[in-house]
Amino acid sequence: MRHTSHLILCCLLALAGLSGCGADLIEDPIMTAKVNGRDFTACKGSGKNIALPKDNVEISYSGDNTLKIKGTDSCKDTMRVIRLEIRNITGPGTYVLDHATTPQGTSTGNTASLQFPYFRPANLTGPLTTDAQHTGRVILTEFDAAQRVLSGTFEMDLYDASSGLLYRVREGKLDKASF
């Protein structure tokens, strides 16, 4: 009887963990935003009250002062990936996102993109990106290269010329993100 009860409890816990993203359990999301009005949450697996998914924020800061941020939200009915690349980071401040990303994912300026790796909107073949007409900004309120932590906000308009789709990212927030 004890074995059966233990097995049932384990099965219920496993199903609870796999049945959704657990957004209501995330106490410390690293990256949040609204994408066309829908919640976007990417968290880092700190081991604190996070069900699934874990480790969906990647941040790197290179020797040439380039900051790359990738946040993935796979909690809803599709997966969405927001990427930010900001060059010449010198500390807290406002950084304009106004360059396009090539199909290979490169650019010479500050860029942002939104990707749908699996279930894409109709007619969308690649990422939606910033460009000269569809811009955004990142406001870093905290950037400590020695402690390797940052905080800030972001917003942007992302466009795909081939499909004509425009997505708006608003209320973006990075909270005590380590890199």
Salt bridges, closest charged atoms under 4 A:
ASP39 OD1 - LYS34 NZ 2.51
ASP73 OD2 - ARG80 NH2 2.63
ASP77 OD1 - ARG38 NH2 3.02
GLU85 OE2 - ARG87 NH2 2.77
ASP98 OD1 - HIS99 ND1 2.87
ASP131 OD1 - HIS134 ND1 2.85
GLU142 OE1 - LYS176 NZ 3.08
GLU155 OE2 - ARG137 NE 3.73
ASP157 OD2 - ARG168 NH1 3.12
ASP157 OD1 - ARG170 NH2 2.80
